[in-house]
Amino acid sequence: MFRLASMLYSIIASAMAGAGVIAVLSAGYVSLTPILAAAAAGAVLAVPVSYLVARKLTGS
């Protein structure tokens, strides 16, 4: 399941980080620090999400 979760992570992390960056930019923050923080938060939050998705897909 770790292999599936790591493959899903690459997709889910980029989607969540991109959504965070879009949210920050649409809120009017255009400096580097909020953009990097949103991208990092998306990447960190994608770890449990990818694990949960992999668990649902495998049925365990």
JOHU-V858458 format. One record per helix or strand. SS is the DSSP state (a for helix, b for strand). FROM is the first residue (numbers start at 1). LEN is the number of residues. If there is no record, write none. Layout:
ss=SS from=FROM len=LEN
ss=SS from=FROM len=LEN
This chain:
ss=a from=2 len=25
ss=a from=32 len=27
